[in-house]
Amino acid sequence: MQDLLSQGKMPSLEGRHIEQLTKDWTDKWTDKAALMEQYNVDINEGKSRVTIDSGLPHLIAMDDDILSTGVVIYYLTEGTTKIGSGDHDIVLQGENIQQEHCVIQNKFGVVELQPSLGALCTVNGQEVKDTCRLSQGAIIVLGKAHRFRFNHPAEAAVLRQMRSVISKKFYHYHEVQYVTRETVSESSGSVETFEL
C-alpha cells in the first residue's frame, strides 16, 4: 500500500479528506447563495458593520432581552405568512400569543396584517382588530412581548425619492427668498444678508 501511495497511484487519505472538505464547503456555499438569491438578499461588509439589503418586505424582531445578541429577520414572501404558537411560518411563544394569532398577506407588494379573533395585535401603538395595511417603518407588537419593525424596501425607495424631491424644492424656495430679500435691500441702498 505504501508503495502505491509513494508512486502516486492511489490518493492519500489526507488528499481525499481535503477533497471532501472542499466539496462540503462548496455545497454549503451554493446552498447559502441560493437562499440569498431566493430572498433577494445582498450582504455588504463595512469597516464596523454588516448591511443586509433585501428586496422583500420583512419583519425585524426587536428583542427586549439584553442578553440577545442575534438579529432575526422574517421575510414576507408573496402570499400568506401564518403567525402563532402552533405549527406556523413564524412560531411565537409567550403571554397572549394565540395558537393562530394572525396572518400577514403579501399580495403584489401590498402587505396587510389580519389578526385572529381576540388576538392582541398593535401597529404603531394602536390596537388592530381588522385587516390593517402595513407601511414602511411600522412597529408591530404581537401579544404582550413580541415587537417587530416592518420594512418594505420598495416602499422605502419611493419614500426616499419623495423626500429628496421635497428637500430640493424646499432649499430652492429658500434660495429664491434669500436672493429676493437681498435684491430688495440693495434697492433701498443698504445690503442686508438674511440667514434662514
C-alpha positions in Angstrom: 0.0 0.0 0.0 2.8 2.4 0.9 4.5 1.7 -2.4 1.2 2.6 -4.3 1.0 5.9 -2.3 4.6 6.8 -3.0 4.2 6.1 -6.7 1.2 8.5 -6.8 -1.2 5.7 -8.0 -3.5 5.9 -5.0 -4.7 9.2 -3.5 -3.7 9.7 0.1 -6.2 9.8 2.9 -5.3 13.4 3.6 -5.9 14.3 -0.1 -9.3 12.6 0.0 -10.1 14.4 3.2 -9.2 17.8 1.7 -11.3 17.0 -1.4 -14.3 16.1 0.8 -13.9 19.2 2.9 -13.7 21.3 -0.2 -16.8 19.6 -1.7 -18.7 20.1 1.6 -17.7 23.8 1.8 -18.7 24.3 -1.9 -22.1 22.6 -1.3 -22.8 24.8 1.8 -21.8 28.0 -0.1 -24.0 27.0 -3.0 -26.9 26.4 -0.6 -26.4 29.8 1.1 -26.0 31.6 -2.2 -29.3 30.0 -3.4 -31.1 31.2 -0.2 -29.7 34.7 -0.6 -30.9 34.8 -4.2 -34.3 33.3 -3.3 -34.9 36.0 -0.7 -33.2 38.7 -2.8 -30.5 39.4 -0.1 -27.2 41.2 -0.6 -24.7 41.4 2.2 -22.2 44.3 2.3 -19.4 44.4 4.8 -18.3 47.8 6.1 -15.5 48.6 8.4 -17.6 48.1 11.5 -20.9 46.9 10.2 -22.7 44.4 8.0 -25.5 45.6 5.9 -28.1 43.2 4.7 -30.2 44.6 1.8 -33.3 42.7 0.8 -35.8 43.4 -1.8 -38.6 41.5 0.0 -40.8 43.0 2.7 -39.8 41.7 6.1 -40.1 41.9 9.9 -37.1 42.5 12.1 -37.5 41.2 15.6 -36.9 43.8 18.3 -36.0 41.8 21.3 -36.1 43.4 24.8 -33.8 40.7 26.2 -30.5 42.4 26.9 -28.7 39.1 26.5 -30.0 38.6 23.0 -27.2 39.1 20.5 -28.7 37.9 17.3 -30.8 39.6 14.6 -33.9 37.8 13.4 -35.4 38.7 10.1 -38.7 37.1 8.9 -39.2 37.5 5.1 -42.7 38.0 4.0 -42.8 36.3 0.6 -45.8 36.7 -1.8 -48.8 35.0 -0.3 -49.8 34.3 3.3 -47.5 34.1 6.3 -49.1 32.5 9.3 -48.1 33.5 12.8 -48.9 31.9 16.2 -47.9 29.4 18.8 -48.8 26.4 16.6 -47.0 24.9 13.6 -46.8 28.1 11.5 -44.4 30.0 9.3 -43.5 32.2 12.3 -43.8 30.5 15.7 -44.0 32.7 18.7 -44.4 31.7 22.4 -45.3 33.8 25.3 -48.0 35.9 27.0 -51.2 36.5 25.0 -50.0 34.6 21.9 -52.8 32.5 20.4 -52.2 29.3 18.5 -53.4 31.1 15.4 -52.5 34.6 16.2 -52.6 36.5 12.9 -51.7 36.2 9.2 -49.8 38.6 7.1 -50.8 38.8 3.4 -48.4 40.0 0.8 -50.3 40.5 -2.5 -48.4 42.2 -5.3 -46.3 44.2 -2.8 -49.3 45.3 -0.6 -48.8 43.9 2.8 -51.6 43.6 5.3 -51.8 42.2 8.9 -55.1 40.3 9.8 -55.4 39.5 13.4 -57.4 36.4 14.5 -60.5 37.0 16.7 -59.4 38.1 20.1 -55.7 38.2 19.3 -53.7 41.1 20.7 -52.0 43.0 17.8 -50.9 46.6 17.8 -49.5 48.7 14.9 -47.7 51.9 15.9 -49.3 51.8 19.3 -52.9 51.3 18.0 -54.7 48.1 18.7 -55.8 46.3 15.4 -59.0 44.3 15.3 -59.5 44.2 11.5 -57.2 43.9 8.5 -54.6 46.7 8.5 -52.2 47.7 5.7 -48.6 47.8 6.9 -46.4 50.7 5.8 -42.6 51.1 5.9 -41.2 51.5 9.4 -44.4 50.4 11.3 -43.8 48.9 14.7 -45.9 45.8 15.3 -46.5 44.2 18.7 -48.0 40.7 18.9 -49.2 39.6 22.3 -47.5 41.5 25.1 -43.8 40.9 24.3 -43.1 40.3 20.6 -42.1 43.5 18.8 -41.2 43.9 15.2 -40.2 46.6 12.8 -41.8 46.2 9.4 -39.6 47.1 6.4 -40.8 47.3 2.9 -37.8 48.1 0.7 -39.8 49.1 -2.4 -41.9 51.5 -0.4 -38.9 52.9 1.4 -37.2 53.6 -2.0 -40.2 55.6 -3.2 -40.4 57.5 0.1 -36.6 58.3 -0.1 -37.1 59.6 -3.6 -40.1 61.7 -2.5 -38.1 63.1 0.4 -35.2 64.0 -1.9 -37.6 65.9 -4.3 -39.3 67.7 -1.4 -36.0 68.8 0.2 -34.7 70.1 -3.2 -37.9 72.1 -3.6 -37.6 73.4 0.0 -34.0 74.5 -0.5 -34.7 76.1 -3.9 -37.6 78.1 -2.3 -35.4 79.4 0.4 -32.6 80.3 -2.1 -35.2 82.3 -4.1 -36.4 84.0 -0.9 -32.7 84.9 0.0 -32.0 86.4 -3.4 -35.3 88.3 -3.4 -34.6 89.8 0.1 -31.0 90.7 -0.9 -32.2 92.5 -4.1 -34.9 94.4 -2.2 -32.3 95.5 0.4 -29.9 96.6 -2.4 -32.6 98.8 -4.0 -33.1 100.6 -0.7 -29.4 101.5 -0.6 -28.4 99.0 2.1 -27.2 95.4 1.7 -28.5 93.0 4.3 -28.0 89.3 4.4 -30.7 87.1 5.8 -29.9 83.7 7.0 -32.8 81.2 7.1 
